[in-house]
């Protein structure tokens, strides 16, 4: 019943939602139709998460040295850190922001 009250109180707005199943339910969609535009987030994309680029390079650096035991794995991890530069981290952020900017330019707002 409160959906009717909410829909009367709201002006035309946009709600940005993740892709949880409940957000796609007919009840939610129909209850506020006309008052709210639903904008759904894209499915998970590694390019939108800079940590994915870090992990990719991190795994490459570790795999360069074959390891046979826990001590060698720890050593490989420790040895990989100097392989990262400030430029790397700036690049990870820049790549993500560039992708987001390009994506937003496709949306007619």
C-alpha positions in Angstrom: 0.0 0.0 0.0 2.9 2.4 0.7 3.9 2.1 -2.9 0.9 4.2 -4.0 1.8 6.9 -1.4 5.4 6.9 -2.5 4.5 7.2 -6.2 2.2 10.2 -5.5 5.0 12.0 -3.6 7.8 11.5 -6.1 8.5 13.6 -9.1 10.1 12.1 -12.2 13.5 10.8 -10.9 16.1 8.3 -12.0 17.2 5.6 -9.6 20.5 3.8 -10.3 20.3 0.2 -9.3 22.5 -2.8 -9.3 21.3 -6.0 -11.0 19.9 -7.7 -7.9 17.0 -9.9 -8.9 14.5 -8.0 -6.7 15.2 -4.8 -8.7 14.0 -6.4 -11.9 10.8 -7.8 -10.3 7.6 -6.8 -12.0 6.3 -5.6 -8.7 9.0 -3.0 -8.3 8.9 -2.0 -12.0 5.1 -1.7 -12.1 4.7 -0.1 -8.7 6.6 3.1 -9.6 6.2 3.1 -13.4 5.7 6.6 -14.6 7.3 8.3 -11.6 10.7 6.8 -11.7 13.1 5.8 -14.5 15.2 2.8 -13.5 18.8 2.9 -14.7 20.6 -0.5 -14.2 24.2 -0.9 -13.7 26.0 -3.0 -16.4 27.0 -6.5 -15.4 30.3 -6.9 -13.7 33.2 -5.7 -15.9 36.8 -6.1 -14.8 37.7 -2.9 -16.8 35.7 -0.9 -14.4 37.7 -2.2 -11.4 41.3 -1.0 -11.4 42.3 -3.7 -8.9 41.8 -6.3 -11.7 44.7 -4.7 -13.7 46.9 -4.8 -10.6 46.1 -8.5 -10.0 46.8 -9.3 -13.6 50.3 -7.8 -13.4 50.8 -9.2 -9.9 50.1 -12.8 -11.2 52.4 -12.4 -14.2 55.2 -11.2 -11.9 54.7 -14.1 -9.5 54.5 -16.7 -12.2 57.9 -15.7 -13.6 59.6 -17.6 -10.8 58.6 -21.2 -10.3 57.9 -22.0 -6.7 58.1 -25.3 -4.9 57.0 -24.4 -1.4 55.4 -21.8 0.8 58.7 -19.9 1.5 59.3 -19.6 -2.2 55.8 -18.3 -2.8 56.2 -15.7 -0.1 59.5 -14.7 -1.6 58.0 -14.4 -5.1 55.2 -12.2 -3.7 57.7 -10.0 -1.9 59.9 -9.7 -5.0 56.9 -8.7 -7.2 56.1 -5.5 -5.3 59.1 -3.4 -6.6 57.7 -4.3 -10.1 54.9 -1.8 -9.5 55.3 1.9 -10.1 53.3 5.0 -9.4 52.8 5.2 -13.2 51.2 1.7 -13.1 48.6 2.8 -10.5 47.9 6.1 -12.3 47.4 4.1 -15.5 44.9 1.7 -13.8 42.8 4.6 -12.7 43.2 6.5 -16.0 42.0 3.4 -18.0 39.0 3.0 -15.8 38.0 6.7 -16.0 38.5 6.7 -19.8 36.2 3.7 -20.1 33.6 5.3 -17.9 33.8 8.6 -19.8 33.4 6.9 -23.1 30.5 4.9 -21.8 28.7 8.0 -20.4 29.1 9.8 -23.7 26.9 7.1 -25.3 24.0 7.8 -22.9 21.5 10.4 -23.9 20.9 12.4 -20.7 
